Amino acid sequence: GFPAVSASFGQPIAQTNLRGLGASGGTPPLVLLNGHRVVGAGILQTYVDPTVIPPGIIDRVEVIPDGGSSIYGSDAIGGVVNLITRKRDTGAEASGT
Protein backbone atom coordinates (compact mmCIF):
# COMPACT_ATOMS: atom_id res chain seq x y z
CA GLY A 1 0.00 0.00 0.00
CA PHE A 2 0.86 3.67 -0.04
CA PRO A 3 2.43 5.25 3.03
CA ALA A 4 0.53 8.01 4.82
CA VAL A 5 1.46 11.56 3.88
CA SER A 6 2.65 13.73 6.75
CA ALA A 7 4.64 16.92 7.24
CA SER A 8 7.84 14.92 7.81
CA PHE A 9 7.35 12.71 4.75
CA GLY A 10 7.59 13.77 1.09
CA GLN A 11 5.39 12.31 -1.58
CA PRO A 12 4.00 8.80 -1.07
CA ILE A 13 5.47 6.22 -3.46
CA ALA A 14 4.70 2.56 -4.03
CA GLN A 15 7.83 0.66 -3.06
CA THR A 16 8.63 -2.45 -5.06
CA ASN A 17 8.47 -5.54 -2.84
CA LEU A 18 9.64 -8.81 -4.39
CA ARG A 19 9.18 -11.09 -1.38
CA GLY A 20 6.04 -9.66 0.23
CA LEU A 21 7.81 -9.26 3.58
CA GLY A 22 6.55 -5.75 4.31
CA ALA A 23 8.57 -2.94 5.84
CA SER A 24 10.66 -5.30 7.97
CA GLY A 25 11.64 -7.39 4.95
CA GLY A 26 14.97 -5.67 4.40
CA THR A 27 16.19 -3.51 1.58
CA PRO A 28 14.06 -2.71 -1.46
CA PRO A 29 15.20 -3.99 -4.86
CA LEU A 30 17.29 -1.91 -7.23
CA VAL A 31 15.08 -0.51 -10.02
CA LEU A 32 16.72 -0.07 -13.42
CA LEU A 33 15.40 1.41 -16.66
CA ASN A 34 16.99 -0.27 -19.69
CA GLY A 35 19.85 -1.40 -17.45
CA HIS A 36 20.56 2.08 -16.05
CA ARG A 37 19.96 3.26 -12.50
CA VAL A 38 17.01 5.56 -11.91
CA VAL A 39 17.09 8.48 -9.46
CA GLY A 40 14.84 8.55 -6.41
CA ALA A 41 11.41 10.14 -6.52
CA GLY A 42 11.15 13.66 -5.15
CA ILE A 43 13.51 15.53 -2.90
CA LEU A 44 13.27 13.44 0.27
CA GLN A 45 13.15 10.01 -1.36
CA THR A 46 15.86 7.53 -2.20
CA TYR A 47 13.38 4.96 -3.57
CA VAL A 48 12.44 4.86 -7.22
CA ASP A 49 8.76 5.28 -8.06
CA PRO A 50 8.16 2.86 -10.96
CA THR A 51 4.58 4.12 -11.38
CA VAL A 52 5.82 7.26 -13.16
CA ILE A 53 6.76 5.14 -16.20
CA PRO A 54 3.79 4.76 -18.58
CA PRO A 55 2.86 1.07 -18.92
CA GLY A 56 2.43 1.49 -22.70
CA ILE A 57 6.16 2.00 -23.27
CA ILE A 58 7.28 -1.07 -21.31
CA ASP A 59 8.22 -4.01 -23.50
CA ARG A 60 9.15 -6.41 -20.69
CA VAL A 61 10.27 -6.56 -17.07
CA GLU A 62 13.31 -8.57 -15.99
CA VAL A 63 13.39 -9.55 -12.32
CA ILE A 64 16.30 -10.98 -10.33
CA PRO A 65 14.65 -11.84 -6.99
CA ASP A 66 17.87 -12.90 -5.28
CA GLY A 67 20.62 -10.47 -4.42
CA GLY A 68 22.36 -9.26 -7.56
CA SER A 69 25.08 -7.52 -5.59
CA SER A 70 27.89 -9.27 -7.45
CA ILE A 71 26.79 -7.57 -10.69
CA TYR A 72 25.07 -4.35 -9.57
CA GLY A 73 26.72 -3.56 -6.21
CA SER A 74 25.39 -3.36 -2.68
CA ASP A 75 22.21 -1.53 -3.80
CA ALA A 76 20.94 -4.80 -5.30
CA ILE A 77 20.90 -6.92 -2.13
CA GLY A 78 17.09 -6.85 -2.19
CA GLY A 79 17.00 -7.97 -5.84
CA VAL A 80 16.85 -6.17 -9.19
CA VAL A 81 13.90 -5.02 -11.31
CA ASN A 82 14.92 -3.96 -14.83
CA LEU A 83 12.20 -2.24 -16.87
CA ILE A 84 12.90 -2.62 -20.60
CA THR A 85 11.14 -0.10 -22.86
CA ARG A 86 10.00 -0.61 -26.43
CA LYS A 87 12.63 0.00 -29.06
CA ARG A 88 10.31 1.28 -31.79
CA ASP A 89 6.96 2.92 -31.89
CA THR A 90 5.01 2.23 -35.07
CA GLY A 91 1.96 4.40 -34.51
CA ALA A 92 -0.37 5.84 -31.92
CA GLU A 93 -1.85 4.09 -28.93
CA ALA A 94 -4.69 5.21 -26.68
CA SER A 95 -6.27 3.70 -23.61
CA GLY A 96 -8.97 4.72 -21.20
CA THR A 97 -11.28 3.54 -18.50
DSSP file (Angstrom, degrees, kcal/mol; ACC not computed):
  #  RESIDUE AA STRUCTURE BP1 BP2  ACC     N-H-->O    O-->H-N    N-H-->O    O-->H-N    TCO  KAPPA ALPHA  PHI   PSI    X-CA   Y-CA   Z-CA
    1    1 A G              0   0    0      0, 0.0    14,-0.4     0, 0.0    12,-0.1   0.000 360.0 360.0 360.0 177.2    0.0    0.0    0.0
    2    2 A F        -     0   0    0     12,-0.1    12,-0.1    10,-0.1     3,-0.1  -0.685 360.0-117.6 -87.9 139.8    0.9    3.7    0.0
    3    3 A P        -     0   0    0      0, 0.0     2,-0.2     0, 0.0    -1,-0.1  -0.379  37.6 -95.6 -71.3 156.8    2.4    5.3    3.0
    4    4 A A        -     0   0    0      1,-0.1     2,-0.4    -2,-0.1     0, 0.0  -0.487  36.6-121.8 -73.5 141.8    0.5    8.0    4.8
    5    5 A V        +     0   0    0     -2,-0.2     2,-0.3    -3,-0.1     5,-0.1  -0.708  42.6 160.0 -85.6 132.1    1.5   11.6    3.9
    6    6 A S    >   -     0   0    0     -2,-0.4     3,-1.2     3,-0.4     0, 0.0  -0.869  55.2 -95.4-141.2 175.4    2.6   13.7    6.7
    7    7 A A  T 3  S+     0   0    0     -2,-0.3    -2,-0.0     1,-0.3    -1,-0.0   0.783 124.3  48.4 -66.1 -26.7    4.6   16.9    7.2
    8    8 A S  T 3  S+     0   0    0      2,-0.0     2,-0.4     0, 0.0    -1,-0.3   0.446 105.3  69.3 -92.9   0.3    7.8   14.9    7.8
    9    9 A F  S <  S-     0   0    0     -3,-1.2    -3,-0.4     1,-0.2    36,-0.1  -0.957  70.8-144.7-123.1 137.2    7.3   12.7    4.7
   10   10 A G        -     0   0    0     -2,-0.4    -4,-0.3     1,-0.2    -1,-0.2   0.552  61.5 -26.7 -71.2-135.8    7.6   13.8    1.1
   11   11 A Q  S    S-     0   0    0     30,-0.1     2,-0.3    -6,-0.1    -1,-0.2  -0.593  70.5-111.3 -82.6 142.7    5.4   12.3   -1.6
   12   12 A P        -     0   0    0      0, 0.0     2,-0.3     0, 0.0    -1,-0.1  -0.554  39.2-175.2 -73.4 134.9    4.0    8.8   -1.1
   13   13 A I        -     0   0    0     -2,-0.3     2,-0.8   -12,-0.1    36,-0.1  -0.943  30.3-116.0-128.6 152.8    5.5    6.2   -3.5
   14   14 A A        -     0   0    0     -2,-0.3     2,-0.3   -12,-0.1    37,-0.2  -0.790  34.2-145.5 -87.0 110.9    4.7    2.6   -4.0
   15   15 A Q        -     0   0    0     -2,-0.8     2,-0.3   -14,-0.4    34,-0.1  -0.582  17.1-115.7 -79.9 138.3    7.8    0.7   -3.1
   16   16 A T        -     0   0    0     32,-0.3     2,-0.4    -2,-0.3    -1,-0.1  -0.560  32.7-172.6 -71.8 132.3    8.6   -2.4   -5.1
   17   17 A N        +     0   0    0     -2,-0.3    -1,-0.0    11,-0.1    -2,-0.0  -0.922  12.6 178.2-133.3 105.7    8.5   -5.5   -2.8
   18   18 A L  S    S+     0   0    0     -2,-0.4    -1,-0.1    60,-0.3    61,-0.0   0.776  82.7  36.0 -80.7 -26.6    9.6   -8.8   -4.4
   19   19 A R  S    S-     0   0    0      3,-0.1    -1,-0.2    46,-0.0    -2,-0.0   0.497  97.1-125.8-108.2  -5.0    9.2  -11.1   -1.4
   20   20 A G        +     0   0    0      1,-0.1    -2,-0.1     2,-0.0    -3,-0.0   0.816  65.9 134.6  66.4  30.6    6.0   -9.7    0.2
   21   21 A L    >   -     0   0    0      1,-0.3     3,-0.5     4,-0.1     5,-0.1   0.483  54.0-139.9 -92.8  -2.5    7.8   -9.3    3.6
   22   22 A G  G >   -     0   0    0      1,-0.2     3,-1.7     2,-0.2    -1,-0.3  -0.288  53.2 -32.5  76.7-163.7    6.5   -5.7    4.3
   23   23 A A  G >  S+     0   0    0      1,-0.3     3,-0.5     2,-0.1    -1,-0.2   0.769 138.6  53.6 -65.8 -26.9    8.6   -2.9    5.8
   24   24 A S  G <  S+     0   0    0     -3,-0.5    -1,-0.3     1,-0.2    -2,-0.2   0.357  81.7  96.6 -88.9   7.6   10.7   -5.3    8.0
   25   25 A G  G <  S-     0   0    0     -3,-1.7     2,-0.3     1,-0.2    -1,-0.2   0.418  90.4-113.9 -80.3   2.5   11.6   -7.4    4.9
   26   26 A G    <   -     0   0    0     -3,-0.5    -1,-0.2    -5,-0.1    52,-0.0  -0.721  64.6  -1.0 105.0-154.4   15.0   -5.7    4.4
   27   27 A T        -     0   0    0     -2,-0.3    -3,-0.0    -3,-0.1    48,-0.0  -0.450  70.0-115.6 -80.1 147.1   16.2   -3.5    1.6
   28   28 A P        -     0   0    0      0, 0.0    50,-0.6     0, 0.0    51,-0.2  -0.391  41.2 -93.9 -73.9 158.9   14.1   -2.7   -1.5
   29   29 A P        -     0   0    0      0, 0.0     2,-0.4     0, 0.0    51,-0.2  -0.305  38.8-102.4 -71.2 158.0   15.2   -4.0   -4.9
   30   30 A L  E     -a   80   0A   0     49,-2.8    51,-3.0    17,-0.1     2,-0.5  -0.691  35.1-147.7 -77.9 127.1   17.3   -1.9   -7.2
   31   31 A V  E     -a   81   0A   0     -2,-0.4     7,-1.0    49,-0.2     2,-0.3  -0.882  18.4-176.1-102.8 125.0   15.1   -0.5  -10.0
   32   32 A L  E     -aB  82  37A   0     49,-3.3    51,-2.9    -2,-0.5     2,-0.5  -0.861  19.9-148.9-117.6 152.8   16.7   -0.1  -13.4
   33   33 A L  E >  S-aB  83  36A   0      3,-2.9     3,-1.4    -2,-0.3    51,-0.2  -0.966  88.0 -21.0-121.4 111.5   15.4    1.4  -16.7
   34   34 A N  T 3  S-     0   0    0     49,-2.6    50,-0.1    -2,-0.5    -1,-0.1   0.851 129.4 -51.8  54.5  38.1   17.0   -0.3  -19.7
   35   35 A G  T 3  S+     0   0    0      1,-0.3     2,-0.4    48,-0.2    -1,-0.3   0.472 117.2 111.4  83.5   2.2   19.9   -1.4  -17.4
   36   36 A H  E <  S-B   33   0A   0     -3,-1.4    -3,-2.9     1,-0.0    -1,-0.3  -0.862  73.1-105.9-111.8 144.8   20.6    2.1  -16.0
   37   37 A R  E     -B   32   0A   0     -2,-0.4     2,-0.4    -5,-0.2    -5,-0.2  -0.321  30.8-142.2 -65.0 148.4   20.0    3.3  -12.5
   38   38 A V        -     0   0    0     -7,-1.0    -7,-0.2     1,-0.0    -1,-0.0  -0.912  17.6-115.9-114.5 140.0   17.0    5.6  -11.9
   39   39 A V        -     0   0    0     -2,-0.4     7,-0.1     1,-0.1     3,-0.1  -0.314  39.9 -90.9 -72.4 158.6   17.1    8.5   -9.5
   40   40 A G        -     0   0    0      5,-0.2     2,-0.4     8,-0.1     8,-0.3  -0.208  44.9 -98.8 -66.4 159.5   14.8    8.5   -6.4
   41   41 A A  S  > S-     0   0    0      6,-2.6     4,-0.5   -30,-0.1     6,-0.2  -0.679  80.2 -17.9 -84.3 127.4   11.4   10.1   -6.5
   42   42 A G  T  4 S-     0   0    0     -2,-0.4    -2,-0.0     1,-0.2   -32,-0.0  -0.132  93.4 -64.6  76.1-171.3   11.1   13.7   -5.2
   43   43 A I  T  4 S+     0   0    0      1,-0.2    -1,-0.2     3,-0.0    -3,-0.1   0.873 129.6  39.3 -84.3 -40.8   13.5   15.5   -2.9
   44   44 A L  T  4 S+     0   0    0     -3,-0.1     2,-0.3     2,-0.0    -1,-0.2   0.435  99.4  93.0 -92.2   0.5   13.3   13.4    0.3
   45   45 A Q     <  +     0   0    0     -4,-0.5    -5,-0.2     1,-0.1   -36,-0.0  -0.734  39.6 178.1-104.6 143.2   13.1   10.0   -1.4
   46   46 A T        +     0   0    0     -2,-0.3     2,-0.2    -6,-0.1    -1,-0.1   0.465  65.1  91.6-108.3 -10.1   15.9    7.5   -2.2
   47   47 A Y  S    S-     0   0    0     -6,-0.2    -6,-2.6    -7,-0.1     2,-0.3  -0.598  78.3-121.3 -86.7 147.5   13.4    5.0   -3.6
   48   48 A V        -     0   0    0     -8,-0.3   -32,-0.3    -2,-0.2    -8,-0.1  -0.679  14.3-141.6 -85.0 138.4   12.4    4.9   -7.2
   49   49 A D    >   -     0   0    0     -2,-0.3     3,-1.5     1,-0.1     4,-0.1  -0.844  16.2-174.7-100.6  97.6    8.8    5.3   -8.1
   50   50 A P  G >  S+     0   0    0      0, 0.0     3,-1.3     0, 0.0    -1,-0.1   0.639  73.3  77.4 -69.1 -11.7    8.2    2.9  -11.0
   51   51 A T  G 3  S+     0   0    0      1,-0.2    -2,-0.0   -37,-0.2    -3,-0.0   0.597  78.8  71.0 -74.9  -8.4    4.6    4.1  -11.4
   52   52 A V  G <  S+     0   0    0     -3,-1.5    -1,-0.2     2,-0.1    -3,-0.0   0.596  80.5  87.5 -81.0  -9.1    5.8    7.3  -13.2
   53   53 A I  S <  S-     0   0    0     -3,-1.3     5,-0.1    -4,-0.1     0, 0.0  -0.802  89.1-119.2 -90.1 121.6    6.8    5.1  -16.2
   54   54 A P    >   -     0   0    0      0, 0.0     3,-1.6     0, 0.0     4,-0.4  -0.385  13.7-136.9 -61.8 130.8    3.8    4.8  -18.6
   55   55 A P  G >  S+     0   0    0      0, 0.0     3,-1.1     0, 0.0    -3,-0.0   0.784  98.0  69.2 -59.9 -26.5    2.9    1.1  -18.9
   56   56 A G  G 3  S+     0   0    0      1,-0.2    30,-0.0    37,-0.0    38,-0.0   0.699  97.4  50.3 -67.2 -19.4    2.4    1.5  -22.7
   57   57 A I  G <  S+     0   0    0     -3,-1.6    29,-2.6    28,-0.1     2,-0.5   0.507  86.4 101.7 -96.7  -3.9    6.2    2.0  -23.3
   58   58 A I  E <   +C   85   0A   0     -3,-1.1    27,-0.3    -4,-0.4     3,-0.1  -0.702  42.9 179.7 -85.5 124.9    7.3   -1.1  -21.3
   59   59 A D  E     -     0   0A   0     25,-2.8     2,-0.3    -2,-0.5    26,-0.2   0.878  66.8 -23.0 -85.6 -46.0    8.2   -4.0  -23.5
   60   60 A R  E     -C   84   0A   0     24,-1.7    24,-2.7     2,-0.0     2,-0.5  -0.977  54.1-128.1-159.8 166.0    9.1   -6.4  -20.7
   61   61 A V  E     -C   83   0A   0     -2,-0.3     2,-0.5    22,-0.2    22,-0.2  -0.990  15.8-158.1-125.3 124.8   10.3   -6.6  -17.1
   62   62 A E  E     -C   82   0A   0     20,-2.8    20,-3.3    -2,-0.5     2,-0.4  -0.899  13.0-168.0-103.2 128.9   13.3   -8.6  -16.0
   63   63 A V  E     -C   81   0A   0     -2,-0.5    18,-0.2    18,-0.2     3,-0.1  -0.968  18.7-172.9-123.3 129.7   13.4   -9.5  -12.3
   64   64 A I  E     -C   80   0A   0     16,-3.0    16,-2.3    -2,-0.4     4,-0.2  -0.908   9.9-175.4-113.7  97.8   16.3  -11.0  -10.3
   65   65 A P        +     0   0    0      0, 0.0    -1,-0.1     0, 0.0     2,-0.1   0.808  62.7  68.3 -69.5 -29.4   14.7  -11.8   -7.0
   66   66 A D  S    S-     0   0    0      1,-0.2    14,-0.2    -3,-0.1    12,-0.1  -0.442 109.2 -70.5 -84.9 164.1   17.9  -12.9   -5.3
   67   67 A G        -     0   0    0      1,-0.1     3,-0.3    10,-0.1    10,-0.2  -0.311  40.5-171.1 -56.0 125.7   20.6  -10.5   -4.4
   68   68 A G    >>  +     0   0    0      8,-2.2     4,-2.9     1,-0.2     3,-1.3  -0.079  44.4 126.8-104.4  30.7   22.4   -9.3   -7.6
   69   69 A S  H 3>  +     0   0    0      7,-0.3     4,-1.4     1,-0.3    -1,-0.2   0.754  62.8  63.5 -67.5 -23.4   25.1   -7.5   -5.6
   70   70 A S  H 34 S+     0   0    0     -3,-0.3    -1,-0.3     2,-0.2    -2,-0.1   0.806 118.3  26.6 -69.6 -25.9   27.9   -9.3   -7.5
   71   71 A I  H <4 S+     0   0    0     -3,-1.3    -2,-0.2     2,-0.2    -1,-0.1   0.841 135.7  26.9 -98.7 -45.0   26.8   -7.6  -10.7
   72   72 A Y  H  < S-     0   0    0     -4,-2.9     3,-0.4     1,-0.3    -3,-0.2   0.457 104.6-116.6-105.3  -3.3   25.1   -4.3   -9.6
   73   73 A G    ><  -     0   0    0     -4,-1.4     3,-1.7    -5,-0.4    -1,-0.3  -0.391  54.5 -41.6  95.4-175.9   26.7   -3.6   -6.2
   74   74 A S  G >  S+     0   0    0      1,-0.3     3,-1.1     2,-0.1    -1,-0.2   0.644 124.1  72.8 -68.8 -14.9   25.4   -3.4   -2.7
   75   75 A D  G 3  S+     0   0    0     -3,-0.4     3,-0.4     1,-0.2    -1,-0.3   0.705  91.8  59.9 -68.5 -18.0   22.2   -1.5   -3.8
   76   76 A A  G X   +     0   0    0     -3,-1.7    -8,-2.2     1,-0.2     3,-1.6   0.145  65.5 109.1-100.3  19.7   20.9   -4.8   -5.3
   77   77 A I  T <  S+     0   0    0     -3,-1.1    -1,-0.2     1,-0.3   -10,-0.1   0.871  81.7  50.8 -62.4 -35.5   20.9   -6.9   -2.1
   78   78 A G  T 3  S-     0   0    0    -50,-0.6    -1,-0.3    -3,-0.4   -60,-0.3   0.350 126.1 -93.1 -82.6   6.3   17.1   -6.9   -2.2
   79   79 A G    <   -     0   0    0     -3,-1.6   -49,-2.8   -51,-0.2     2,-0.4  -0.476  39.7 -89.3 107.6 178.7   17.0   -8.0   -5.8
   80   80 A V  E     -aC  30  64A   0    -16,-2.3   -16,-3.0   -51,-0.2     2,-0.5  -0.997  22.1-168.1-135.7 134.5   16.8   -6.2   -9.2
   81   81 A V  E     -aC  31  63A   0    -51,-3.0   -49,-3.3    -2,-0.4     2,-0.6  -0.982  11.4-170.0-120.5 115.8   13.9   -5.0  -11.3
   82   82 A N  E     -aC  32  62A   0    -20,-3.3   -20,-2.8    -2,-0.5     2,-0.7  -0.928   8.0-156.1-111.2 114.0   14.9   -4.0  -14.8
   83   83 A L  E     -aC  33  61A   0    -51,-2.9   -49,-2.6    -2,-0.6     2,-0.6  -0.807   9.1-159.9 -91.7 117.4   12.2   -2.2  -16.9
   84   84 A I  E     - C   0  60A   0    -24,-2.7   -25,-2.8    -2,-0.7   -24,-1.7  -0.867   8.4-149.8-101.8 122.9   12.9   -2.6  -20.6
   85   85 A T  E     - C   0  58A   0     -2,-0.6   -27,-0.2   -27,-0.3   -28,-0.1  -0.439  29.5 -85.3 -88.6 164.5   11.1   -0.1  -22.9
   86   86 A R        -     0   0    0    -29,-2.6    -1,-0.1     1,-0.1     3,-0.1  -0.349  28.3-148.0 -64.3 146.2   10.0   -0.6  -26.4
   87   87 A K  S    S+     0   0    0      1,-0.2     2,-0.4    -3,-0.1    -1,-0.1   0.847  77.8  24.9 -84.9 -37.0   12.6    0.0  -29.1
   88   88 A R        -     0   0    0      2,-0.0     2,-0.5     0, 0.0    -1,-0.2  -0.955  60.4-152.1-131.8 148.1   10.3    1.3  -31.8
   89   89 A D        -     0   0    0     -2,-0.4     3,-0.0    -3,-0.1   -32,-0.0  -0.983  10.1-175.8-118.8 121.4    7.0    2.9  -31.9
   90   90 A T        -     0   0    0     -2,-0.5     2,-0.3     2,-0.0    -1,-0.1   0.274  61.6 -31.7-104.1  11.7    5.0    2.2  -35.1
   91   91 A G  S    S-     0   0    0      2,-0.0     2,-0.3     0, 0.0     0, 0.0  -0.962  84.3 -43.0 171.5-154.6    2.0    4.4  -34.5
   92   92 A A        -     0   0    0     -2,-0.3     2,-0.4    -3,-0.0    -2,-0.0  -0.767  40.3-166.8-107.3 152.3   -0.4    5.8  -31.9
   93   93 A E        -     0   0    0     -2,-0.3     2,-0.4     2,-0.0   -37,-0.0  -0.999   5.4-178.0-139.2 136.5   -1.9    4.1  -28.9
   94   94 A A        +     0   0    0     -2,-0.4     2,-0.3     2,-0.0    -2,-0.0  -0.978   2.0 177.1-134.4 147.4   -4.7    5.2  -26.7
   95   95 A S        +     0   0    0     -2,-0.4     2,-0.3     0, 0.0    -2,-0.0  -0.973   5.1 164.6-144.7 159.6   -6.3    3.7  -23.6
   96   96 A G              0   0    0     -2,-0.3    -2,-0.0     1,-0.1     0, 0.0  -0.980 360.0 360.0-164.6 169.0   -9.0    4.7  -21.2
   97   97 A T              0   0    0     -2,-0.3    -1,-0.1     0, 0.0     0, 0.0   0.328 360.0 360.0-132.3 360.0  -11.3    3.5  -18.5
